[in-house]
Amino acid sequence: MLDASWQEDLASEIRAMGENGWEPLMGSPAEAKQDAHVRTPLLVDLTIHPAVLTSWLKEGFTEKLGILVFSTKAIEELRISLKRFLTVLTPTSGKPVYLRFYDARVLYCFLRLGFPDQWQDFFKNIDLIAAPYDYTSSFAIYRLRGEQLQLGIETEDGLDYHWHKHENHDRAVENYRATFPFREIEQRQYDDMMHCAQMSFHHEVEQFLRKAFPEETRVVSRKELLEYIGEQEKIASDKSFNGENCTLYWILMTMVCGVKFYEEEYMGRYLAIPWFSHEKRLLDILAIANNYAKNLHIKELTVEVD
């Protein structure tokens, strides 16, 4: 399962291969696949497109982007199963939120603090999942055995897996199945997932900054760069520029134009335009600023604006 938000080139290659062997998780099956949003996660059948695995391992695995799902079901049926969890109900507000379960770090938090009803629901049509893992260079394996979730971590000699067993009977959502078609998540699970999602996003931005600004970030430690990302995210949020895209564009503007870029007269006026979305305002000024900076990685992000 490919995270097309951060591996857009690979997702584009898959789309260009034709109509067979891949499914977008967003949109309706009645719609043309190519009409699905460019950043929709893609479910790819590796028996039809085996070369995709090699391409994904080069970048996706190291950056914890995407997961491997093992199933005997047809890809179309698996798409229906997985799509059920793209939107879940939050425990406090009851509002639907987007769940990036295909992000390896979010998946770990989501599953380890789950409960039997939820695990059985999620693993419908799935035999096991292999996902990148923060604490080892190999895959973590998730499988369901009865009402028990098992997490397998490769042993030090690389010859076997050590299985951690989770049961969590005391954290079940009351009347879980009454929330269908939406799935509800438990409060502690939700809090942990939000933290995981934020940390995962920060790591992705860190990787992008190192790729786009190799000289500027060469001597900056990972801890320092992650702290910088967190600080700028807070400033952007304080200015009402919320969301992952806004945060990314804001941080890139600080790299190109300085941390106080929003105080410059022209930029301040443009950022205050009420009839543009916050995301569009940032993307527009980022595109203009990059006409001078000529950063090829930022150019890829702003090509539609140009």
Secondary structure, DSSP 8 states (H G I E B T S, - for coil): -B-TTT-HHHHHHHHHT-STTEEESSS-TTS-GGGS-TTS-EEE-TTT-THHHHHHIIIIITTTB--EEE-SS-HHHHHHHHHTTSEEE-TTT--EEE--TTBHHHHHHHHHT--HHHHHHHTTT-SEEEEE-TTSSSEEEEEEETTEEEEEEE-TTSSSEEEEEE--GGG--TTGGGGTTSEE--HHHHHHHHHHHHHHHHHHHHHHHHHH-HHHHTTS-HHHHHHHHHHHHHHHHHTT--SHHHHHHHHHHHHHH-TTGGGSHHHHHHHT-TTS-HHHHHHHHHHHHHHHH--HHHHHHHTTT-
